[in-house]
Amino acid sequence: MEFLTSVPIITRCLLAINVSIHVLVFLTSWPIDSFTMSPWFVLYRGEYYRVMSSVFLHAGILHLFMNMSTLIAIGPSLEHHFGSLKMLLITLWTILLGGIFFVFIVW
């Protein structure tokens, strides 16, 4: 894991959060359908947290591996280009707008 020392902090944190949540779900058998994206639950039950929580859930180990490989491949260059704070804000803003867009497209 020595190569991770060259990965910037926000990219590393996103990687750790995603992997930790996947391991936690796997070990505890959490009901992930309580956190996945459901436009109906977002709009009619007011479960707005689903817009953010759904991006940290993965359908399996291959899905997690592919997403984290992509994060490691492009995250550092984006973080070096924009800076750590901007990278974090861009990531959060993208998650929020993407989730809202998905809710209204599917609705």
MDTraj code that builds the backbone (N, CA, C; nanometers):
import mdtraj as md
import numpy as np

residues = "MET GLU PHE LEU THR SER VAL PRO ILE ILE THR ARG CYS LEU LEU ALA ILE ASN VAL SER ILE HIS VAL LEU VAL PHE LEU THR SER TRP PRO ILE ASP SER PHE THR MET SER PRO TRP PHE VAL LEU TYR ARG GLY GLU TYR TYR ARG VAL MET SER SER VAL PHE LEU HIS ALA GLY ILE LEU HIS LEU PHE MET ASN MET SER THR LEU ILE ALA ILE GLY PRO SER LEU GLU HIS HIS PHE GLY SER LEU LYS MET LEU LEU ILE THR LEU TRP THR ILE LEU LEU GLY GLY ILE PHE PHE VAL PHE ILE VAL TRP".split()
xyz = np.array([
    [0.0805, -0.1202, 0.0000],
    [0.0000, 0.0000, 0.0000],
    [0.0851, 0.1270, 0.0000],
    [0.2119, 0.1118, -0.0291],
    [0.3016, 0.2262, -0.0299],
    [0.2636, 0.3277, -0.1377],
    [0.2047, 0.2802, -0.2471],
    [0.1671, 0.3711, -0.3551],
    [0.0606, 0.4704, -0.3104],
    [-0.0165, 0.4371, -0.2075],
    [-0.1209, 0.5274, -0.1593],
    [-0.0642, 0.6510, -0.0904],
    [0.0623, 0.6471, -0.0498],
    [0.1216, 0.7638, 0.0147],
    [0.1349, 0.8801, -0.0834],
    [0.1388, 0.8507, -0.2125],
    [0.1478, 0.9574, -0.3122],
    [0.0101, 1.0074, -0.3556],
    [-0.0949, 0.9415, -0.3095],
    [-0.2318, 0.9818, -0.3444],
    [-0.2733, 1.0956, -0.2514],
    [-0.3253, 1.2054, -0.3065],
    [-0.3654, 1.3201, -0.2236],
    [-0.4757, 1.2851, -0.1232],
    [-0.4904, 1.3690, -0.0239],
    [-0.5740, 1.3416, 0.0931],
    [-0.7223, 1.3204, 0.0614],
    [-0.7822, 1.4025, -0.0206],
    [-0.9257, 1.3884, -0.0485],
    [-0.9520, 1.2602, -0.1263],
    [-0.8691, 1.2303, -0.2230],
    [-0.8826, 1.1060, -0.2990],
    [-0.8672, 0.9869, -0.2056],
    [-0.7696, 0.9938, -0.1166],
    [-0.7479, 0.8857, -0.0202],
    [-0.8663, 0.8709, 0.0746],
    [-0.9229, 0.9831, 0.1198],
    [-1.0393, 0.9790, 0.2094],
    [-1.1604, 0.9192, 0.1390],
    [-1.1845, 0.9593, 0.0150],
    [-1.2973, 0.9030, -0.0604],
    [-1.2800, 0.7528, -0.0799],
    [-1.1590, 0.7120, -0.1084],
    [-1.1279, 0.5703, -0.1226],
    [-1.1564, 0.4964, 0.0087],
    [-1.1079, 0.5506, 0.1196],
    [-1.1263, 0.4875, 0.2502],
    [-1.2736, 0.4808, 0.2897],
    [-1.3479, 0.5870, 0.2641],
    [-1.4912, 0.5886, 0.2976],
    [-1.5651, 0.4818, 0.2185],
    [-1.5405, 0.4762, 0.0883],
    [-1.6089, 0.3780, 0.0042],
    [-1.5767, 0.2348, 0.0453],
    [-1.4502, 0.2061, 0.0660],
    [-1.4101, 0.0699, 0.1037],
    [-1.4630, 0.0357, 0.2429],
    [-1.4543, 0.1295, 0.3367],
    [-1.5032, 0.1047, 0.4725],
    [-1.6523, 0.0755, 0.4748],
    [-1.7287, 0.1526, 0.4007],
    [-1.8730, 0.1300, 0.3966],
    [-1.9038, -0.0050, 0.3339],
    [-1.8310, -0.0400, 0.2286],
    [-1.8542, -0.1704, 0.1649],
    [-1.8229, -0.2847, 0.2618],
    [-1.7124, -0.2753, 0.3322],
    [-1.6757, -0.3787, 0.4296],
    [-1.7786, -0.3838, 0.5422],
    [-1.8218, -0.2682, 0.5909],
    [-1.9217, -0.2628, 0.6978],
    [-2.0530, -0.3278, 0.6554],
    [-2.0967, -0.2964, 0.5352],
    [-2.2200, -0.3566, 0.4834],
    [-2.2030, -0.5078, 0.4697],
    [-2.0889, -0.5506, 0.4201],
    [-2.0625, -0.6936, 0.4014],
    [-2.0598, -0.7684, 0.5355],
    [-1.9917, -0.7122, 0.6334],
    [-1.9760, -0.7800, 0.7627],
    [-2.1014, -0.7783, 0.8486],
    [-2.1810, -0.6733, 0.8364],
    [-2.2975, -0.6602, 0.9238],
    [-2.4288, -0.6965, 0.8564],
    [-2.4260, -0.7178, 0.7268],
    [-2.5485, -0.7440, 0.6500],
    [-2.6514, -0.6321, 0.6693],
    [-2.6011, -0.5102, 0.6696],
    [-2.6886, -0.3930, 0.6752],
    [-2.7904, -0.3984, 0.5636],
    [-2.9105, -0.3543, 0.5858],
    [-3.0089, -0.3473, 0.4768],
    [-2.9793, -0.2256, 0.3886],
    [-2.8981, -0.2453, 0.2843],
    [-2.8551, -0.1307, 0.2041],
    [-2.9693, -0.0631, 0.1292],
    [-3.0826, -0.1325, 0.1136],
    [-3.1948, -0.0690, 0.0446],
    [-3.2509, 0.0482, 0.1255],
    [-3.2093, 0.0632, 0.2503],
    [-3.2490, 0.1785, 0.3307],
    [-3.1690, 0.3032, 0.2939],
    [-3.0606, 0.2851, 0.2171],
    [-2.9725, 0.3967, 0.1832],
    [-2.9551, 0.4168, 0.0327],
    [-3.0065, 0.3241, -0.0475],
    [-2.9910, 0.3366, -0.1927],
    [-3.0844, 0.4435, -0.2485],
    [-3.0579, 0.4824, -0.3713],
    [-3.1374, 0.5866, -0.4347],
    [-3.2754, 0.5340, -0.4712],
    [-3.3759, 0.6048, -0.4248],
    [-3.5137, 0.5753, -0.4591],
    [-3.5864, 0.7084, -0.4733],
    [-3.6102, 0.7510, -0.5977],
    [-3.6771, 0.8792, -0.6167],
    [-3.8094, 0.8897, -0.5408],
    [-3.8819, 0.7797, -0.5331],
    [-4.0100, 0.7828, -0.4619],
    [-3.9896, 0.8167, -0.3146],
    [-3.8916, 0.7502, -0.2493],
    [-3.8642, 0.7768, -0.1081],
    [-3.8101, 0.9182, -0.0871],
    [-3.7321, 0.9662, -0.1813],
    [-3.6776, 1.1017, -0.1697],
    [-3.7898, 1.2040, -0.1777],
    [-3.8763, 1.1891, -0.2770],
    [-3.9811, 1.2885, -0.2996],
    [-4.0990, 1.2772, -0.2042],
    [-4.1440, 1.1574, -0.1757],
    [-4.2686, 1.1412, -0.1011],
    [-4.2499, 1.1100, 0.0470],
    [-4.1326, 1.0634, 0.0846],
    [-4.1045, 1.0383, 0.2263],
    [-4.0035, 1.1376, 0.2831],
    [-3.9481, 1.2203, 0.1974],
    [-3.8520, 1.3200, 0.2429],
    [-3.7185, 1.2620, 0.2866],
    [-3.6825, 1.1466, 0.2335],
    [-3.5559, 1.0819, 0.2687],
    [-3.4441, 1.1354, 0.1790],
    [-3.4116, 1.2631, 0.1990],
    [-3.3159, 1.3328, 0.1138],
    [-3.1729, 1.2800, 0.1289],
    [-3.1437, 1.2171, 0.2414],
    [-3.0101, 1.1621, 0.2643],
    [-2.9733, 1.0593, 0.1576],
    [-3.0738, 0.9974, 0.0940],
    [-3.0477, 0.8953, -0.0076],
    [-2.9695, 0.9518, -0.1268],
    [-2.9859, 1.0799, -0.1533],
    [-2.9143, 1.1432, -0.2644],
    [-2.7643, 1.1325, -0.2423],
    [-2.7199, 1.1495, -0.1180],
    [-2.5773, 1.1426, -0.0864],
    [-2.5328, 1.0009, -0.0509],
    [-2.6119, 0.9301, 0.0265],
    [-2.5682, 0.7989, 0.0763],
    [-2.5568, 0.6948, -0.0346],
    [-2.6378, 0.7082, -0.1365],
    [-2.6389, 0.6059, -0.2414],
    [-2.5080, 0.5959, -0.3184],
    [-2.4318, 0.7042, -0.3254],
    [-2.3067, 0.6994, -0.4023],
    [-2.1966, 0.6214, -0.3316],
    [-2.2130, 0.5956, -0.2045],
    [-2.1115, 0.5219, -0.1301],
    [-2.1426, 0.3731, -0.1196],
    [-2.2508, 0.3294, -0.1829],
    [-2.2891, 0.1884, -0.1821],
    [-2.2571, 0.1267, -0.3176],
    [-2.2106, 0.0030, -0.3150],
    [-2.1721, -0.0648, -0.4383],
    [-2.2380, -0.2008, -0.4455],
    [-2.2672, -0.2450, -0.5665],
    [-2.3427, -0.3690, -0.5881],
    [-2.2612, -0.4944, -0.5598],
    [-2.1332, -0.4831, -0.5487],
    [-2.0478, -0.5993, -0.5222],
    [-1.9027, -0.5581, -0.5250],
    [-1.8173, -0.6551, -0.5032],
    [-1.6741, -0.6275, -0.4955],
    [-1.6181, -0.5805, -0.6303],
    [-1.6683, -0.6333, -0.7412],
    [-1.6210, -0.5903, -0.8725],
    [-1.6621, -0.4455, -0.9000],
    [-1.7845, -0.4100, -0.8642],
    [-1.8328, -0.2727, -0.8793],
    [-1.7468, -0.1772, -0.7965],
    [-1.7195, -0.2146, -0.6720],
    [-1.6348, -0.1334, -0.5853],
    [-1.4938, -0.1208, -0.6444],
    [-1.4378, -0.2326, -0.6895],
    [-1.3027, -0.2327, -0.7460],
    [-1.2926, -0.1420, -0.8685],
    [-1.3892, -0.1504, -0.9574],
    [-1.3853, -0.0678, -1.0786],
    [-1.3973, 0.0813, -1.0442],
    [-1.4879, 0.1146, -0.9534],
    [-1.5046, 0.2552, -0.9157],
    [-1.3812, 0.3095, -0.8434],
    [-1.3231, 0.2300, -0.7551],
    [-1.2060, 0.2771, -0.6811],
    [-1.0823, 0.2823, -0.7714],
    [-1.0739, 0.1935, -0.8684],
    [-0.9648, 0.1994, -0.9664],
    [-0.9730, 0.3286, -1.0457],
    [-1.0919, 0.3658, -1.0843],
    [-1.1111, 0.4913, -1.1571],
    [-1.0780, 0.6104, -1.0683],
    [-1.1208, 0.6053, -0.9431],
    [-1.0893, 0.7135, -0.8494],
    [-0.9387, 0.7290, -0.8328],
    [-0.8674, 0.6186, -0.8170],
    [-0.7214, 0.6250, -0.8017],
    [-0.6548, 0.6722, -0.9312],
    [-0.7131, 0.6385, -1.0457],
    [-0.6533, 0.6772, -1.1744],
    [-0.6693, 0.8259, -1.2035],
    [-0.7867, 0.8832, -1.1751],
    [-0.8082, 1.0235, -1.2128],
    [-0.8154, 1.1198, -1.0954],
    [-0.8417, 1.0678, -0.9754],
    [-0.8537, 1.1540, -0.8577],
    [-0.7307, 1.2385, -0.8289],
    [-0.6119, 1.1784, -0.8268],
    [-0.4928, 1.2587, -0.7961],
    [-0.4686, 1.3736, -0.8940],
    [-0.4879, 1.3487, -1.0221],
    [-0.4635, 1.4577, -1.1182],
    [-0.5672, 1.5693, -1.1012],
    [-0.6914, 1.5319, -1.0734],
    [-0.7934, 1.6342, -1.0489],
    [-0.7637, 1.7123, -0.9209],
    [-0.7218, 1.6389, -0.8181],
    [-0.6927, 1.7054, -0.6911],
    [-0.5702, 1.7959, -0.7017],
    [-0.4694, 1.7544, -0.7765],
    [-0.3521, 1.8405, -0.7970],
    [-0.3891, 1.9636, -0.8790],
    [-0.4768, 1.9451, -0.9755],
    [-0.5166, 2.0569, -1.0615],
    [-0.6020, 2.1591, -0.9864],
    [-0.7023, 2.1111, -0.9129],
    [-0.7967, 2.2014, -0.8463],
    [-0.7592, 2.2349, -0.7026],
    [-0.6798, 2.1498, -0.6389],
    [-0.6517, 2.1653, -0.4963],
    [-0.7484, 2.0790, -0.4165],
    [-0.7108, 2.0471, -0.2946],
    [-0.7895, 1.9530, -0.2140],
    [-0.9272, 2.0062, -0.1777],
    [-0.9354, 2.1299, -0.1325],
    [-1.0648, 2.1856, -0.0923],
    [-1.1600, 2.1945, -0.2104],
    [-1.1111, 2.2453, -0.3234],
    [-1.1958, 2.2541, -0.4429],
    [-1.2383, 2.1161, -0.4907],
    [-1.1473, 2.0199, -0.4827],
    [-1.1795, 1.8818, -0.5222],
    [-1.2923, 1.8275, -0.4355],
    [-1.2855, 1.8516, -0.3056],
    [-1.3913, 1.8072, -0.2148],
    [-1.5231, 1.8748, -0.2482],
    [-1.5202, 2.0039, -0.2697],
    [-1.6435, 2.0775, -0.3018],
    [-1.7012, 2.0345, -0.4364],
    [-1.6165, 2.0146, -0.5353],
    [-1.6622, 1.9676, -0.6659],
    [-1.7246, 1.8296, -0.6535],
    [-1.6615, 1.7424, -0.5759],
    [-1.7142, 1.6073, -0.5570],
    [-1.8505, 1.6106, -0.4895],
    [-1.8621, 1.6854, -0.3798],
    [-1.9903, 1.6930, -0.3083],
    [-2.0987, 1.7568, -0.3936],
    [-2.0633, 1.8624, -0.4656],
    [-2.1578, 1.9311, -0.5529],
    [-2.2044, 1.8381, -0.6654],
    [-2.1125, 1.7612, -0.7225],
    [-2.1458, 1.6681, -0.8294],
    [-2.2377, 1.5576, -0.7787],
    [-2.2093, 1.5060, -0.6597],
    [-2.2959, 1.4030, -0.6010],
    [-2.4362, 1.4585, -0.5817],
    [-2.4459, 1.5773, -0.5247],
    [-2.5757, 1.6386, -0.4977],
    [-2.6535, 1.6669, -0.6261],
    [-2.5888, 1.7315, -0.7218],
    [-2.6580, 1.7638, -0.8474],
    [-2.6929, 1.6386, -0.9273],
    [-2.6018, 1.5417, -0.9306],
    [-2.6301, 1.4163, -1.0012],
    [-2.7480, 1.3428, -0.9402],
    [-2.7531, 1.3391, -0.8073],
    [-2.8641, 1.2732, -0.7388],
    [-2.9969, 1.3432, -0.7634],
    [-2.9965, 1.4745, -0.7538],
    [-3.1190, 1.5517, -0.7788],
    [-3.1640, 1.5338, -0.9233],
    [-3.0707, 1.5398, -1.0158],
    [-3.1023, 1.5195, -1.1565],
    [-3.1639, 1.3812, -1.1780],
    [-3.1052, 1.2791, -1.1175],
    [-3.1571, 1.1430, -1.1310],
    [-3.2995, 1.1324, -1.0757],
    [-3.3237, 1.1918, -0.9598],
    [-3.4580, 1.1871, -0.8993],
    [-3.5612, 1.2459, -0.9946],
    [-3.5307, 1.3611, -1.0514],
    [-3.6294, 1.4270, -1.1368],
    [-3.6409, 1.3646, -1.2752],
    [-3.5358, 1.3012, -1.3255],
    [-3.5448, 1.2310, -1.4529],
    [-3.6309, 1.1058, -1.4375],
    [-3.6082, 1.0312, -1.3308],
    [-3.6817, 0.9071, -1.3085],
    [-3.8259, 0.9350, -1.2662],
    [-3.8469, 1.0405, -1.1921],
    [-3.9790, 1.0759, -1.1425],
    [-4.0686, 1.1051, -1.2598],
])
top = md.Topology()
chain = top.add_chain()
for i, resn in enumerate(residues, 1):
    res = top.add_residue(resn, chain, resSeq=i)
    for name in ("N", "CA", "C"):
        top.add_atom(name, md.element.get_by_symbol(name[0]), res)
traj = md.Trajectory(xyz[None], top)
